[in-house]
Amino acid sequence: MLLEMRTYFDARHGGPYDRGTADSWYNRSRNPHFFRGATYDSPKVEEKDMTVFEIKEYNAGFDENESDTNARKN
């Protein structure tokens, strides 16, 4: 029996996945980061201090938004 493996990301506002989608949406360059709590109201975590999984979350959000050509702020 083959089991399908899925990865679930925390999509909370300020989290790595959310920040990845936001950077893509606003046409910013890829720059993995996230906030411990609310965006801009809590400590920012830079890529050098992120886990491999947190960077994966950020990149997944960025890449998913990039794949949707209508998902950009004009």
ABEGO torsion letter per residue (X at the ends): XBBBBBBBBBABBGBAAAAAAAAAAAGBBBBBBBBABBBGABBBBBAAABBAAAAAAAAAAAAAAAABAABBBX
